[in-house]
Amino acid sequence: MNTSIIYYSSNKEDPVFEQKVRDNILANSNGLPIISVTQKPIDFGNNIVVGNVGASGFNMFRQVQIACQYAKTKFVLSCEADCLYPPDYFTFEPERDDVCYRDTNLYVLAHKRAIFWHKPEGATHAQIIGRECYLNRLNELFKDAPDWSVEEKNFPRERGYGVDVFDKVELYETKNPVVQIKTSDSMRYHTHTERVNIYDLSYWGDAKTFRQKYL
C-alpha cells in the first residue's frame, strides 16, 4: 500500500458523532493503514495520544506532523473528525509526491441547518500528499516554535499556521463528494463556501436525512 490515512482530532466533538465518522472511514477505506493522533485515547488504527493540549490550528498541524512521522507509506491521506468520506476518496493516486492534491468535490453541511454549501477550492481535510513532502514542510514551519499552543500569536500568517502550509496546490475531483459537518463543537462554526443552498448530494442524499443520520 502506498497510502496511509492520517486521522487527527482534538476530541471536542460529541463522541457518538466522532464514532460515526470513524465507522464511515473504516467502511469505505478498503483496509488502508490508519495513523490516528488524538487528544484522548481511541481505538482507531495506530493511535498516538498527545493529551489535552487544546483545539487550535497550530495544534492540528502539530498532530499532523506527528502522524506523518509515524506513517510508513509514500502518501498520506487526510481525514478529520467532522468529515464524511465516500469510497472513491480513498482510491485517488497522485502523479507526484511533492505536490499537495486537494479534492474540489467538497461540501459543508451548514451549522444547525439542513443545507449543503460547495467549497470548490478544497481544504486540508480533503487532500493527499507525499508524506516526506508534508513532513518536511511542517518541520520547516515549526522550527523554533513551541510544542503546543492555543494562542493565535504563536502561528502568524506568514508562517502558515491556521491558514495554509503550501503556496500552491493541485486540484482534483472525486466522483462523490466529501462532506464536512459544522457542529456547535467545531473549532470554527464558519468556513468559506459559495453559500449557494443545495439540498441534495449524490451518494449522500438529501440534507435533512443526512443531518438526522449523522447528528
Secondary structure, DSSP 8 states (H G I E B T S, - for coil): --EEEEEEE-S-S-HHHHHHHHHHHHHHSTT--EEEEESS---SSEEEE--S----HHHHHHHHHHHHHH--SSEEEEEETTEE--GGGGT---S-SSS-EEES-EEEE-TTSS-EEE-TT--TTSEEEEHHHHHHHHHHHTTT--S----GGGS-GGGTTTT-S-S--EEE--SS-EEEE--TTSS-S--------B-EETTTEEHHHHHHHH-
